[in-house]
Structure formats: C-alpha cells, structure tokens
Amino acid sequence: NMFIKFILNKPYKHIIRGGKNMQRQIECDVAVLGGGAAGVAAAIGASRAGAKTVLIERNPYFGGQATNSQVTAYCGFFTRGENYDQVVEGVGGEVLKRLEKYGTNIHPRPSKSTGNVSVSFNPEYVKLVMDQILQESSVEYYLHSQMYEVLNNNGTIEEIKCTDDEGTFTVRAKAFVDASGNANLVHFAEIKTNWGDEDGNVQQSSLPFRIDNMPAKEILKSDIEVALKKAKEAGIPIHKETGLIVKIPDKTYGYCTIPSTVLSDLSAETLTKAEVYLRSQVNAYVQAFEKYMDGFQDIIISSSGPSVGIREARRIIGDKMLKGEEIIMAPKSDDSIARGAWSPEIHKSNTNISYTHIPDNEYFSIPLGCLKVRDAKNLWAAGRTISTDSLALGSVRVMGTGFATGQAAGVAAALTLDNASYDVKKVQEELLKQGALI
C-alpha cells in the first residue's frame, strides 16, 4: 500500500531518479523573457537600477536574431545619410565597443544600395560579447529554458513556469519584461495583442545563410536583382527577387537574407513548414548565384539559420502607440525613453522592399507608454513587440533600437515593480545615469 501511494504522489520521471524532488522556484524583482538585444539590455538595465534580475532564454546562446537567425547587421544605431549621428548608446553602445575588440568595424559607412547606416558583424563574436556582459553583471541568467505557462492574477503577472531537460521551474517576480520577440509572455497571459497591419498581413520572415569565398567587394542590391531575374527566367525555382547580402566590403564572406515566406501564426506546424521550405529556397539561391553572379562560381555555403528570422508577429497594446505616418516626421516628446532612426523598411513583396525614409540625420522619440502593456499592472515589452502600428514596426523592430527599448523597459520595470503607475522622469534620469540616449 505504501508503494502504491508513492506511485500516485510522485511523477514517474522522479521515481526513475530515485524520487528526487525536481521542483525549483526562483524569486526575483524583475524577470526578463528573451535574451536577444532587447532582453539582454533589459536585464542589464534592470540590474543596474538596483533590481534582482533573472533572464530566461530558450536557445543555447544569447543574441536573438543576430545569433539565432544570422541577421548580421545592427540597424538603428545611427541616423540615415552621409553625416550620420549615433542615436543608441547605453548597453547597446557597450556591445559595439566590445565587438570592436574582436575586430568589428563599428564606424559604418552608408549603404550604396539604400543609404541606410548599419554595423556588420560576425555572430560568433556577438555570442561571446553577450556572455561577457552578463557574466560581469549581477543578472542571474538561464539558457535552454522554455516558458510554457504564465500566472496572470487579474492583470498582475505573478510567475512564469519554465522547463528544461531536468524538469520544470517557476520564476516569481514583482515585474516582468517580455523581450521574447513574439510577445509570448503577453500571449500566454491571455492578454490581447495585435498581429500585422489593418488587414492582418505581416512582413515576410527570412532564413539568412552564410556564403564564403565571395569576391572581396560590396555586393549591390541592383546586381543581385539582375542575377535573380535571369535565374528565374532560366527556371531556377527562386521566389523572392530582391534583397541583400550583408558583408564587409574587404571580406570574402557574407550573409544572404533573401529566402523569405509569410507566417500565418507561430505554431509548430507553421514554423516547421516554413523552415523546410526556406531551406529548399537556400539551395535554389545558391544555384542562382553560382550561375549568374560575377565571382560567385566557387562560393561555399557554410550554414543557414539556424532559425527563421521573424520580422513581424505579435505586438502589445500599450498605454501609447507609435504610428508610422507620425514617426517619419521625426517627432520629439517629453516622455521619450529611446530614439528611433531606422527608416521604416517593409518586406511584403517578392519583387520590392519598401522604404519610407525619415529625413537624413534625424530621429524620433519613443514614449515610455509604448513599452507598457495596457492590460497588465506589472508587464513591460521591448524590441519588436512594443506598441506600434505595422508601418512604425518597420522601424523599431531593428536590433539597434531593440537595445534602447530593452534597456528602458528593464529600468522601468525595476523602478516600478508591482506598482501600476510609473514616473517617466525617474525612468529618464536612471537611463541617463546608465549612459543611454533618450
């Protein structure tokens, strides 16, 4: 009888391991979900503001799209044009300086194809830099940790439940930051989100792949488009006819961001089909480049992905909303906690990438209310999930801006905790103290 009671009261996997109790609970002030640019900046920002902070990431390394999807250009750090200014500092600026020690040129040149200004990098160094900046902080951080449940008590988020290969654990906090990229924490809390534009259409998601043994020159978007047109006419089954190869002009490797598809949702079924399809597209583009791009005859494909890069999915409904038709006029506001400077870039067509340019050498303000989840007392968002319309998302989704909104969300969470009201001035003061630009 005692054995039967033991069986009924213990999970089977615990019996196999001798009945060891695997229940684990982590207590903190601020919990951050997602370890990309926004999530790392949020965790560092919260910890520097005095909060006991925990960072949860489901992948085996930090860096987000930069490392998970090989999106190897930090956009949004600088204004557009020849005489660019840096508009993101703080944690993001520290990351750039650390990358410079690994040989990254953090003094970029405007693109000849688009006029936009970005910093190209090797994602392996981003992994190292993210590890280092977290190791030197007071943040408690966990890789290989998948969130699967959120406890939402009438608008107060009390805990998230996570799983790893040893079992499950709970993270309880006074405030939370959703930096998951897909607003997963908000969604699992059963809080309403927005998806796509007014018709529910989202931007294309892409699977970048690394190309080695390329010519040591800048690869122009116009040259790529000519080659892809020839390839399609010759029957090579490529679908998107425009895009970029991100590389440093004097290097012989780069990352092609062209293979793309539109996601209808974020289910395992949809993402599986997308990944399989996009890997077949990578092979088709390799054939096209080998045959129709000058100097590409002996290219080597080193890797793809490993995960599809999502440009647009869920976005929060915040206390405020950024609108695309307004940000292109470069407005400034008294409640700004970050600067956005990347011209809205829209990937919805196989034949065209649409830019709505912000004036050269200009930026717009991002109000704190765009980071606050309206229907939750203690939940903030950062990165591409903040409160915008679809056009404005085309600007704020980039990783340079993600560092800025992430640090602001972390600071706001640390200074507010479980208080529903927030003091913009105090958040601004702390951000300035941390070296951010607001």
N, C-alpha and C positions, 0 to 999 in steps of 0.2 A: 504493500500500500504506500509506503514511503517513497518507493521508486516511481510509482505512478504519479504521485503528487509532484515529484521533481520534474518529471517529463512535462506535465501540464503547465508548470510555472516557469520553465526556462526555454528560451528559444533554442532550436535544435543545434545551431552552429555553436552556441555556447557550451552545449553538452559535449560536442566533439572536442572542444578545447579544455575540457575538464571543469566546465561550469564557471569559467571566469566571467565576471560581470563586465560587459563592454560598454556600459552606459557612461558617457562622458559629457560634462557640461562646462562651458566656457562662459565666464562673466566678464563684461567689459562696459565701458561708457559708450563707445561708438563701434559699430560693426560695419565693415565695408564689403559688399559683394562684388567681386570682379577685380582682377589685377592687371588691367590694361593701363594705358596712360592716365585715364581719369581715376581709376581705382587706386593706383599707387600714389598719385598726387593727393587724393582724398585721405588716404591713410596717413601719409606723412603730414599733411596739413592738420588733421585732427590731433595727431600725437604731439605736434609742436605747439598746439594750442592748449595742451595740458590734459588731454583725454587719454584714458587707457583704451587702446585701439586694437582691433582684430581685423585682419584682411583675409578673405576667403576667395580662393581661385580654383577652378575645376581642372585647369590644364597643368602640365608638368613644369611650366615656366611662366614668368610674368612678362608683360609687354603688350598683351592684347593683339590687335590686328597686325602690329609690327612684327611679332614673332609667330603668332598662330597662323597668319594668312600671308606672310611675306609682303605686306604693304610697306615698302621700304623707303618711304619719303614722309618726313614730318612736315605737314602743311599747316598753315595757320600761325606760325611763329612770327611771320613778317608781313608787312603791308605789301601790296602789289606795286610793281613798277621798278624802274632802274634805281631810284633813290629810296630804297625801302628802309623802314624802321622796324625794330623788334617790338612786338606788342605782347609777348608772353615771356615772363621771367619766372621767378619763384622756383618751384620744384622742376618745372619744365626746363627752365634755364640751366638748372644744375645738371639735369640729364644731358643736355647738349654739351656742357663743359666736360662732363665725364666721358662722353663719346669722343670728344676731341683728343683725349689722352690715348685713345686707341687708333688715332689717325683719321678720324672723320673730319671732313672739312665742314665746319659749322658756319662758314661765311659764304652763303649760297649765291648763285647767280640766277637771275630771272630766266625762266624757260623761253627758248626761242620759239617754241610752238604756241605757248599760251600767255606768256608774260607774267605768270604766277611765280612766286618765290617759295622754294621749299628746301629742305635739307635731306639729302640722300644718305643712307647708312647701311651697314651690314647688320642684319637682325641678330646674328650671334653675339655681337657686342652689346646690343640692347639687352639681351638676356643677362649678361654679366653686370651691366650698369644697374639694372633693376634689382638684381640680387644685392649688390653692394650698398645701394642707397637704403634698402630695407634693413640690411644687416647692421648698418650704422645708426639706425633709428631705434625707438622704443616700441615699434609696432610688433605685435605677435601675428605671424603670418603662416598660412597653410596652403600649400599646393595640393593637387589631387583630391579636392574637396568639392563635392557636388551638392548644392542646395536642392532639397526636394519638397520642403513644406515651410509655410510661414504662419505664425500665430498672430492674427490681427484681432485685437480686442477692441471693437467699436472705434477703429481709427487709430489705436495705439499699437504699433508693432512691438511685440514683447520678445519674440525669439524667432530664429530660423533653425530648421533642422537640416543637417547635412549628413552625407555618407561618404565613407572611404572604404578601402579594402579590409579594414579591421572591424567595421560595423558602422554605427551611427553616433553622431554627437550633436549637441544643442549649443547654439550661441545665443546668449541672452544679453541684451544691450539696452541702454536708455535711448539711443538714437541710431538710425541706420542710414547708410548711403547705398543706393542702387547704382552701381557702376558696371553692371553686367553687360551693357551694350544692347540688350534686348528688353530692358525693363522687366526682367524675370522676377525680381523681388516684388515689384508692384503688381505684376500679373498674378503671381501665386498668392498674394494677399487679397486677391479678388477685388482690386481697385481698377476702375475703368481707365483704359489707355486709348490713345489714337493710333491709327495704322494708315500710313500713306497719305495721299492727297485727298481732296474732297470727293474723289471717285473711288478711293480705296486702293489706288495704284502706288506701288513703291518703286524705288530705284532698283536697277539691276544689281545683283550680287556677283562677285567675280572670284575666280580662282587664279591668283598670280602664280607664275612659275619662274624659276631661275634659269637663265641662259648663260653658259660660259663659252669662251672662245669667240666672242663677238669682236668686230673692229673697234679700236680704241678711239671712238669719236661719239659725239652726241647723236642719238638716233631721233630724227624728227618725226613728229606725228604725220606730217604730209607724206613722207616717204613710206611710212607704214601703210597708209591708206591706199597709195598707188599699188603697192605689192599685194595687199589683201584683195583689191578689186580684180587683179589679174588672176590670183589664186581661185577666187570664187568663179570667175568665168571659165577657168580650166577644170572645174568640177570638184575642187577640194572642198570638203563639207564644213567650211567655217561659216559662222552665223553673224557675229559682230564684225563690222567692217572698219572700226575706228578704235583708237585707244593709244596707250603709251607703253614704252619700255623705259623704266626708270633706271638710270645708270649715271655714273660719274664719267664725264667725257674721256678721261685718260685711263679708264679701267676697261677690262675686256669681259666683264660680267655685268649683268643687269637683271631686272625683274619685269616680266611682261604681265600686265594687268588686264589683258583683253578678254579672255574666255568668261562669258557672263550669262546669267539667266535671272529670271524674276521668281522670287519666292512667294508663294501664296500664304504660307504660315511657317511656323518654326517646329513642326512636328518631326519626329524621327523619319517618318515615311517621306515627307517632302525633302528634308535635307539629304537623305540617302540618295534619292533620285537625282538631286541637284549635283551632289559630289560625283556620282558615277558619270553623269552626262558631261560635266565640266572637265573631268579627266580625259574623256574622249576628245573634247574640244582642244585641250592642250596638245594632244598628238596631231590634230589637224593643223593647228597654227605652226607647229614645228615644221611640218611639210611645206606650208606656205612660205615660211621664212627661208628655209633651205633653198627653195627653188626661185624665189622672186626678190629676196633682199640681198643687196650687194654686200659681199663679205661675210655672209651667213652660211656659206656652204658647209663649213666644218663645225657648226655650233654643237654644244653638248648641253643637254637638259639635265640639270643636277637634281632638281626637286620641284614639286608642286605643292601648293597649300602650306601646311597640311590641312587647313580648314578653309572652307569658303569664306571670303571676306564680305560681310554684310554691310551694305551702306545704309539701309533704311529698314526698320522694323517697327516695333512699338515705341511710342513716345508718351511721356507722362502728360497729364492735365495739371498744370501748375497754378500757382496764385497769379502768375502773369504769363503771357505768351509773346514770343518774338515772331514777327511777321516779315516775310521776305520782302514785300513791297516797301517796308519801312527801313529795314537794315541796309538796303542798297543806297540809302541817302546818308549813311554813316551817322546816325543819331547818337547823342551822348546823354546820359541820365545821372541823376544824383544818387540812385541806388545801384550803380554799377559795381559788379564784383569781378568782372573779367572783360577783356577786349576781344572782339572777333574781327578778323580782317580777310579771311578767305572768301573770294567771290563765290556766290552760290553756284555749285557745279552739279549738274543733273545728268544722270546716266539712265535714260529711259528708252533710248532708241538704239538700234543696231547700227545706224548709219551716222549718228550725230551725238556729240557731247555738248550740252547747252551750258553756257556761262552767262550769268547776269552780273556784270562787273561792278564792284564797289570802286569809287574813284581812287586813282593811284595815291599811295601814301596816306590812306585814310583807314579808319576802323570804326566799329560801332560798339556801344555799350551792351553788356549782358546783365540785366537786372537780377538781383538775388531771388525775386519771386519766381523766376523761370526754373529755378532749381528745387523749389519746394513743392512736394506732392500735395495738391489741394485737399484731397480727401483723407489725409493721414496726419496725425499730430506730430510724429517724430521721424518722418521719412523724407529723405532728400535724394535727388538724382544728379547724375553727372555724365558728361560725354554726349553721345548722340541720342540719349533718351530724354534730354531736357525739354521743356515746354516750348515748342515752336510749331509753325506750320511747315508744310512739306518743302517750300522754297527756302525758308530760313535754315531748315535742317541741312540743305545742301552746302551751307557754310559751316555751321557749328559742329557738324559730325567729324571734322578732321581732327587728327590726334593732337596737334599743337594747341588748338582751342580746348580739346579734352583735358589736357594738363591743367589749364586755367580754371575750367568749370569744376574739375575734380577737386583741386585744392580749395576752392571756395566752398564747395559742398561739405568737405571734411571739416573746415573751420566752422562753418555754420552749425553743423551737427554737434561739434564739440562745445560750442558756446551756448547752444540752446538745449541740448539733451532732450528731455521729455517735456519741455515747455513748448506749448503750441505757438506762442508768439516769439518773434525774433527781432533783434536790434541790428538793423543794417549798418549803422555807424560802427558798432563794436566789431562786426564781421570785417568791415573795411579796414579798421585800424589794425586788426590782427593780420590780415592779408598783407598790408603794407609792411608790417613788422617782419613778416616772413619773406619779404622781397618780391612779392607779386606786383603786377601792374594791373590797376583797376580803372 
